[in-house]
Amino acid sequence: MSISFLSRLQLERGQLFAAIDTCQKALDHDAQADYKIPFTGSTYLLMGELLFLSGDVETAEKHVQR
């Protein structure tokens, strides 16, 4: 949850790609934990939003569906 907050803060500061990198680190950590970390669903949604804002609509949709 803290990573999501940090990513949103970076986005509000206009640091879209830093927000994507921060969010990706959390998703990588979840993958290493065999997708068992609680509350990561909101992080996938946030990553979808960030990717959409960056113009990567196809990948954004995949994250939202996850």
Gaussian input, Z-matrix of N, CA and C with variables (Angstrom, degrees):
# hf/3-21g

backbone

0 1
 N
 C     1     B1
 C     2     B2     1     A1
 N     3     B3     2     A2     1     D1
 C     4     B4     3     A3     2     D2
 C     5     B5     4     A4     3     D3
 N     6     B6     5     A5     4     D4
 C     7     B7     6     A6     5     D5
 C     8     B8     7     A7     6     D6
 N     9     B9     8     A8     7     D7
 C    10    B10     9     A9     8     D8
 C    11    B11    10    A10     9     D9
 N    12    B12    11    A11    10    D10
 C    13    B13    12    A12    11    D11
 C    14    B14    13    A13    12    D12
 N    15    B15    14    A14    13    D13
 C    16    B16    15    A15    14    D14
 C    17    B17    16    A16    15    D15
 N    18    B18    17    A17    16    D16
 C    19    B19    18    A18    17    D17
 C    20    B20    19    A19    18    D18
 N    21    B21    20    A20    19    D19
 C    22    B22    21    A21    20    D20
 C    23    B23    22    A22    21    D21
 N    24    B24    23    A23    22    D22
 C    25    B25    24    A24    23    D23
 C    26    B26    25    A25    24    D24
 N    27    B27    26    A26    25    D25
 C    28    B28    27    A27    26    D26
 C    29    B29    28    A28    27    D27
 N    30    B30    29    A29    28    D28
 C    31    B31    30    A30    29    D29
 C    32    B32    31    A31    30    D30
 N    33    B33    32    A32    31    D31
 C    34    B34    33    A33    32    D32
 C    35    B35    34    A34    33    D33
 N    36    B36    35    A35    34    D34
 C    37    B37    36    A36    35    D35
 C    38    B38    37    A37    36    D36
 N    39    B39    38    A38    37    D37
 C    40    B40    39    A39    38    D38
 C    41    B41    40    A40    39    D39
 N    42    B42    41    A41    40    D40
 C    43    B43    42    A42    41    D41
 C    44    B44    43    A43    42    D42
 N    45    B45    44    A44    43    D43
 C    46    B46    45    A45    44    D44
 C    47    B47    46    A46    45    D45
 N    48    B48    47    A47    46    D46
 C    49    B49    48    A48    47    D47
 C    50    B50    49    A49    48    D48
 N    51    B51    50    A50    49    D49
 C    52    B52    51    A51    50    D50
 C    53    B53    52    A52    51    D51
 N    54    B54    53    A53    52    D52
 C    55    B55    54    A54    53    D53
 C    56    B56    55    A55    54    D54
 N    57    B57    56    A56    55    D55
 C    58    B58    57    A57    56    D56
 C    59    B59    58    A58    57    D57
 N    60    B60    59    A59    58    D58
 C    61    B61    60    A60    59    D59
 C    62    B62    61    A61    60    D60
 N    63    B63    62    A62    61    D61
 C    64    B64    63    A63    62    D62
 C    65    B65    64    A64    63    D63
 N    66    B66    65    A65    64    D64
 C    67    B67    66    A66    65    D65
 C    68    B68    67    A67    66    D66
 N    69    B69    68    A68    67    D67
 C    70    B70    69    A69    68    D68
 C    71    B71    70    A70    69    D69
 N    72    B72    71    A71    70    D70
 C    73    B73    72    A72    71    D71
 C    74    B74    73    A73    72    D72
 N    75    B75    74    A74    73    D73
 C    76    B76    75    A75    74    D74
 C    77    B77    76    A76    75    D75
 N    78    B78    77    A77    76    D76
 C    79    B79    78    A78    77    D77
 C    80    B80    79    A79    78    D78
 N    81    B81    80    A80    79    D79
 C    82    B82    81    A81    80    D80
 C    83    B83    82    A82    81    D81
 N    84    B84    83    A83    82    D82
 C    85    B85    84    A84    83    D83
 C    86    B86    85    A85    84    D84
 N    87    B87    86    A86    85    D85
 C    88    B88    87    A87    86    D86
 C    89    B89    88    A88    87    D87
 N    90    B90    89    A89    88    D88
 C    91    B91    90    A90    89    D89
 C    92    B92    91    A91    90    D90
 N    93    B93    92    A92    91    D91
 C    94    B94    93    A93    92    D92
 C    95    B95    94    A94    93    D93
 N    96    B96    95    A95    94    D94
 C    97    B97    96    A96    95    D95
 C    98    B98    97    A97    96    D96
 N    99    B99    98    A98    97    D97
 C   100   B100    99    A99    98    D98
 C   101   B101   100   A100    99    D99
 N   102   B102   101   A101   100   D100
 C   103   B103   102   A102   101   D101
 C   104   B104   103   A103   102   D102
 N   105   B105   104   A104   103   D103
 C   106   B106   105   A105   104   D104
 C   107   B107   106   A106   105   D105
 N   108   B108   107   A107   106   D106
 C   109   B109   108   A108   107   D107
 C   110   B110   109   A109   108   D108
 N   111   B111   110   A110   109   D109
 C   112   B112   111   A111   110   D110
 C   113   B113   112   A112   111   D111
 N   114   B114   113   A113   112   D112
 C   115   B115   114   A114   113   D113
 C   116   B116   115   A115   114   D114
 N   117   B117   116   A116   115   D115
 C   118   B118   117   A117   116   D116
 C   119   B119   118   A118   117   D117
 N   120   B120   119   A119   118   D118
 C   121   B121   120   A120   119   D119
 C   122   B122   121   A121   120   D120
 N   123   B123   122   A122   121   D121
 C   124   B124   123   A123   122   D122
 C   125   B125   124   A124   123   D123
 N   126   B126   125   A125   124   D124
 C   127   B127   126   A126   125   D125
 C   128   B128   127   A127   126   D126
 N   129   B129   128   A128   127   D127
 C   130   B130   129   A129   128   D128
 C   131   B131   130   A130   129   D129
 N   132   B132   131   A131   130   D130
 C   133   B133   132   A132   131   D131
 C   134   B134   133   A133   132   D132
 N   135   B135   134   A134   133   D133
 C   136   B136   135   A135   134   D134
 C   137   B137   136   A136   135   D135
 N   138   B138   137   A137   136   D136
 C   139   B139   138   A138   137   D137
 C   140   B140   139   A139   138   D138
 N   141   B141   140   A140   139   D139
 C   142   B142   141   A141   140   D140
 C   143   B143   142   A142   141   D141
 N   144   B144   143   A143   142   D142
 C   145   B145   144   A144   143   D143
 C   146   B146   145   A145   144   D144
 N   147   B147   146   A146   145   D145
 C   148   B148   147   A147   146   D146
 C   149   B149   148   A148   147   D147
 N   150   B150   149   A149   148   D148
 C   151   B151   150   A150   149   D149
 C   152   B152   151   A151   150   D150
 N   153   B153   152   A152   151   D151
 C   154   B154   153   A153   152   D152
 C   155   B155   154   A154   153   D153
 N   156   B156   155   A155   154   D154
 C   157   B157   156   A156   155   D155
 C   158   B158   157   A157   156   D156
 N   159   B159   158   A158   157   D157
 C   160   B160   159   A159   158   D158
 C   161   B161   160   A160   159   D159
 N   162   B162   161   A161   160   D160
 C   163   B163   162   A162   161   D161
 C   164   B164   163   A163   162   D162
 N   165   B165   164   A164   163   D163
 C   166   B166   165   A165   164   D164
 C   167   B167   166   A166   165   D165
 N   168   B168   167   A167   166   D166
 C   169   B169   168   A168   167   D167
 C   170   B170   169   A169   168   D168
 N   171   B171   170   A170   169   D169
 C   172   B172   171   A171   170   D170
 C   173   B173   172   A172   171   D171
 N   174   B174   173   A173   172   D172
 C   175   B175   174   A174   173   D173
 C   176   B176   175   A175   174   D174
 N   177   B177   176   A176   175   D175
 C   178   B178   177   A177   176   D176
 C   179   B179   178   A178   177   D177
 N   180   B180   179   A179   178   D178
 C   181   B181   180   A180   179   D179
 C   182   B182   181   A181   180   D180
 N   183   B183   182   A182   181   D181
 C   184   B184   183   A183   182   D182
 C   185   B185   184   A184   183   D183
 N   186   B186   185   A185   184   D184
 C   187   B187   186   A186   185   D185
 C   188   B188   187   A187   186   D186
 N   189   B189   188   A188   187   D187
 C   190   B190   189   A189   188   D188
 C   191   B191   190   A190   189   D189
 N   192   B192   191   A191   190   D190
 C   193   B193   192   A192   191   D191
 C   194   B194   193   A193   192   D192
 N   195   B195   194   A194   193   D193
 C   196   B196   195   A195   194   D194
 C   197   B197   196   A196   195   D195

   B1=1.4518
   B2=1.5268
   B3=1.3198
   B4=1.4715
   B5=1.5210
   B6=1.3309
   B7=1.4639
   B8=1.5263
   B9=1.3195
   B10=1.4667
   B11=1.5191
   B12=1.3208
   B13=1.4642
   B14=1.5267
   B15=1.3336
   B16=1.4541
   B17=1.5284
   B18=1.3168
   B19=1.4698
   B20=1.5206
   B21=1.3270
   B22=1.4747
   B23=1.5264
   B24=1.3076
   B25=1.4605
   B26=1.5343
   B27=1.3145
   B28=1.4616
   B29=1.5250
   B30=1.3250
   B31=1.4533
   B32=1.5233
   B33=1.3141
   B34=1.4634
   B35=1.5223
   B36=1.3105
   B37=1.4671
   B38=1.5300
   B39=1.3347
   B40=1.4614
   B41=1.5152
   B42=1.3088
   B43=1.4628
   B44=1.5294
   B45=1.3187
   B46=1.4616
   B47=1.5230
   B48=1.3169
   B49=1.4632
   B50=1.5230
   B51=1.3113
   B52=1.4671
   B53=1.5250
   B54=1.3283
   B55=1.4619
   B56=1.5250
   B57=1.3179
   B58=1.4677
   B59=1.5279
   B60=1.3142
   B61=1.4720
   B62=1.5277
   B63=1.3109
   B64=1.4642
   B65=1.5170
   B66=1.2969
   B67=1.4644
   B68=1.5371
   B69=1.3192
   B70=1.4652
   B71=1.5218
   B72=1.3181
   B73=1.4665
   B74=1.5264
   B75=1.3143
   B76=1.4656
   B77=1.5254
   B78=1.3178
   B79=1.4637
   B80=1.5269
   B81=1.3257
   B82=1.4665
   B83=1.5204
   B84=1.3187
   B85=1.4680
   B86=1.5244
   B87=1.3150
   B88=1.4642
   B89=1.5259
   B90=1.3215
   B91=1.4683
   B92=1.5271
   B93=1.3209
   B94=1.4642
   B95=1.5309
   B96=1.3171
   B97=1.4699
   B98=1.5330
   B99=1.3235
   B100=1.4697
   B101=1.5293
   B102=1.3146
   B103=1.4783
   B104=1.5282
   B105=1.3234
   B106=1.4640
   B107=1.5265
   B108=1.3187
   B109=1.4598
   B110=1.5289
   B111=1.3271
   B112=1.4674
   B113=1.5357
   B114=1.2879
   B115=1.4646
   B116=1.5251
   B117=1.3158
   B118=1.4596
   B119=1.5228
   B120=1.3053
   B121=1.4681
   B122=1.5169
   B123=1.3116
   B124=1.4673
   B125=1.5286
   B126=1.3332
   B127=1.4589
   B128=1.5229
   B129=1.3406
   B130=1.4685
   B131=1.5275
   B132=1.3255
   B133=1.4631
   B134=1.5265
   B135=1.3178
   B136=1.4588
   B137=1.5224
   B138=1.3316
   B139=1.4648
   B140=1.5187
   B141=1.3135
   B142=1.4652
   B143=1.5137
   B144=1.3074
   B145=1.4687
   B146=1.5288
   B147=1.3141
   B148=1.4702
   B149=1.5197
   B150=1.3291
   B151=1.4657
   B152=1.5279
   B153=1.3145
   B154=1.4635
   B155=1.5306
   B156=1.3158
   B157=1.4649
   B158=1.5269
   B159=1.3227
   B160=1.4664
   B161=1.5233
   B162=1.3407
   B163=1.4572
   B164=1.5169
   B165=1.3129
   B166=1.4654
   B167=1.5277
   B168=1.3110
   B169=1.4683
   B170=1.5294
   B171=1.3199
   B172=1.4647
   B173=1.5329
   B174=1.3095
   B175=1.4572
   B176=1.5248
   B177=1.3183
   B178=1.4590
   B179=1.5237
   B180=1.3136
   B181=1.4639
   B182=1.5287
   B183=1.3230
   B184=1.4609
   B185=1.5193
   B186=1.3411
   B187=1.4644
   B188=1.5223
   B189=1.3080
   B190=1.4696
   B191=1.5197
   B192=1.3227
   B193=1.4533
   B194=1.5232
   B195=1.3161
   B196=1.4656
   B197=1.5099
   A1=109.96
   A2=116.51
   A3=119.26
   A4=111.04
   A5=117.01
   A6=119.88
   A7=109.81
   A8=117.03
   A9=120.20
   A10=110.75
   A11=115.51
   A12=119.66
   A13=110.55
   A14=116.92
   A15=120.63
   A16=111.03
   A17=117.19
   A18=121.04
   A19=111.01
   A20=116.86
   A21=120.12
   A22=110.91
   A23=116.05
   A24=120.59
   A25=110.54
   A26=116.64
   A27=120.13
   A28=110.60
   A29=117.03
   A30=120.49
   A31=110.93
   A32=117.04
   A33=120.84
   A34=112.26
   A35=116.63
   A36=121.22
   A37=112.22
   A38=116.50
   A39=120.69
   A40=113.64
   A41=116.90
   A42=121.80
   A43=109.59
   A44=115.99
   A45=121.69
   A46=111.97
   A47=117.22
   A48=119.12
   A49=112.25
   A50=118.12
   A51=121.18
   A52=109.23
   A53=116.80
   A54=121.08
   A55=110.75
   A56=116.78
   A57=120.68
   A58=109.87
   A59=117.43
   A60=121.05
   A61=111.27
   A62=116.78
   A63=121.17
   A64=110.58
   A65=115.82
   A66=121.23
   A67=110.02
   A68=116.98
   A69=120.88
   A70=111.31
   A71=117.28
   A72=120.53
   A73=110.58
   A74=117.00
   A75=120.68
   A76=110.65
   A77=117.11
   A78=120.28
   A79=111.09
   A80=117.10
   A81=120.89
   A82=110.51
   A83=115.94
   A84=120.94
   A85=110.22
   A86=117.00
   A87=121.41
   A88=110.39
   A89=117.17
   A90=121.05
   A91=110.61
   A92=117.02
   A93=121.02
   A94=111.25
   A95=116.27
   A96=121.51
   A97=111.12
   A98=116.13
   A99=122.50
   A100=111.96
   A101=115.83
   A102=123.51
   A103=112.91
   A104=116.11
   A105=120.47
   A106=113.21
   A107=118.29
   A108=120.24
   A109=108.38
   A110=117.76
   A111=120.32
   A112=112.06
   A113=115.93
   A114=124.81
   A115=113.99
   A116=118.88
   A117=118.40
   A118=112.30
   A119=117.06
   A120=119.64
   A121=111.55
   A122=116.46
   A123=119.43
   A124=111.44
   A125=116.88
   A126=120.03
   A127=110.40
   A128=117.01
   A129=120.33
   A130=110.57
   A131=116.34
   A132=119.93
   A133=111.00
   A134=116.00
   A135=120.48
   A136=110.62
   A137=117.05
   A138=119.66
   A139=110.12
   A140=117.13
   A141=120.06
   A142=111.39
   A143=116.58
   A144=121.01
   A145=110.77
   A146=116.63
   A147=120.56
   A148=111.24
   A149=116.26
   A150=119.60
   A151=111.14
   A152=116.55
   A153=120.02
   A154=110.50
   A155=115.83
   A156=119.94
   A157=112.25
   A158=116.15
   A159=119.59
   A160=112.24
   A161=116.58
   A162=120.73
   A163=113.89
   A164=118.26
   A165=122.63
   A166=109.08
   A167=115.54
   A168=121.64
   A169=112.00
   A170=117.76
   A171=120.67
   A172=111.62
   A173=117.35
   A174=120.90
   A175=110.55
   A176=117.05
   A177=121.61
   A178=109.95
   A179=116.25
   A180=120.44
   A181=111.10
   A182=117.69
   A183=121.30
   A184=111.29
   A185=116.97
   A186=120.32
   A187=110.76
   A188=117.06
   A189=120.13
   A190=110.01
   A191=117.45
   A192=120.27
   A193=111.80
   A194=117.86
   A195=121.55
   A196=108.87
   D1=-35.88
   D2=179.95
   D3=-67.19
   D4=-34.42
   D5=177.88
   D6=-64.85
   D7=-40.97
   D8=178.01
   D9=-60.72
   D10=-42.62
   D11=179.03
   D12=-63.01
   D13=-45.20
   D14=179.27
   D15=-62.21
   D16=-41.62
   D17=178.35
   D18=-62.15
   D19=-42.82
   D20=178.49
   D21=-63.87
   D22=-39.63
   D23=177.67
   D24=-62.13
   D25=-43.68
   D26=177.47
   D27=-62.97
   D28=-40.24
   D29=178.08
   D30=-62.01
   D31=-44.80
   D32=179.04
   D33=-62.90
   D34=-27.36
   D35=177.69
   D36=-84.60
   D37=0.99
   D38=178.88
   D39=84.88
   D40=17.03
   D41=-178.32
   D42=-104.66
   D43=66.37
   D44=-174.61
   D45=-58.23
   D46=-48.72
   D47=-175.06
   D48=-71.93
   D49=-29.37
   D50=173.07
   D51=-66.92
   D52=-38.94
   D53=177.73
   D54=-64.04
   D55=-40.14
   D56=177.63
   D57=-63.91
   D58=-44.56
   D59=179.26
   D60=-61.46
   D61=-43.74
   D62=179.49
   D63=-62.60
   D64=-45.91
   D65=-179.50
   D66=-63.95
   D67=-40.32
   D68=-179.18
   D69=-63.04
   D70=-36.10
   D71=177.72
   D72=-60.33
   D73=-40.61
   D74=178.63
   D75=-66.93
   D76=-40.34
   D77=179.61
   D78=-68.82
   D79=-36.42
   D80=175.79
   D81=-63.11
   D82=-41.55
   D83=178.77
   D84=-63.20
   D85=-40.50
   D86=177.81
   D87=-63.64
   D88=-41.63
   D89=178.96
   D90=-63.13
   D91=-40.10
   D92=178.45
   D93=-65.34
   D94=-27.74
   D95=179.15
   D96=-91.90
   D97=18.60
   D98=179.07
   D99=59.65
   D100=36.68
   D101=175.80
   D102=57.80
   D103=41.24
   D104=-177.84
   D105=-115.62
   D106=8.63
   D107=179.95
   D108=-80.47
   D109=125.60
   D110=-179.76
   D111=-63.51
   D112=153.56
   D113=173.44
   D114=68.85
   D115=16.54
   D116=179.11
   D117=-81.57
   D118=-12.29
   D119=178.33
   D120=-56.55
   D121=-42.36
   D122=178.99
   D123=-67.07
   D124=-28.83
   D125=178.25
   D126=-70.42
   D127=-37.64
   D128=175.78
   D129=-64.09
   D130=-40.39
   D131=177.35
   D132=-63.90
   D133=-43.54
   D134=178.28
   D135=-61.67
   D136=-43.31
   D137=178.65
   D138=-61.96
   D139=-39.03
   D140=175.96
   D141=-59.26
   D142=-43.87
   D143=178.66
   D144=-63.52
   D145=-44.92
   D146=-179.25
   D147=-63.57
   D148=-43.29
   D149=179.08
   D150=-66.07
   D151=-37.61
   D152=176.00
   D153=-60.30
   D154=-44.99
   D155=179.32
   D156=-64.24
   D157=-27.88
   D158=178.85
   D159=-82.28
   D160=-9.30
   D161=178.64
   D162=100.81
   D163=-1.15
   D164=-179.46
   D165=-92.42
   D166=73.81
   D167=-172.43
   D168=-66.86
   D169=-40.14
   D170=-177.23
   D171=-63.35
   D172=-47.02
   D173=178.93
   D174=-69.19
   D175=-34.96
   D176=177.46
   D177=-58.76
   D178=-44.20
   D179=-179.48
   D180=-62.88
   D181=-38.74
   D182=179.01
   D183=-63.12
   D184=-39.84
   D185=179.64
   D186=-68.22
   D187=-39.10
   D188=179.62
   D189=-66.44
   D190=-39.49
   D191=179.62
   D192=-67.98
   D193=-31.92
   D194=179.97
   D195=-62.40

